[in-house]
Amino acid sequence: MQQTPPTHPGDEAAPGTPGTGEDICPRCRGSGIIDGDRECPDCGGTGKIVEGIGGG
């Protein structure tokens, strides 16, 4: 059984949702770290978020 990756507060949708894609987390700018030593809560320390793509 395939397990779904976790979502984080900065994600707009679950990973793999049609019409979404990965982007660099705007809060930590892709580092996964804020305030010099804390894990970014928006991306869970990954440096990436899932957001909607395209226009509409």
Secondary structure, 3 states (H helix, E strand, C coil): CCCCCCCCCCCCCCCCCCCEEEEECCCCCCCCEECCCEECCCCCCCCEEEEECCCC
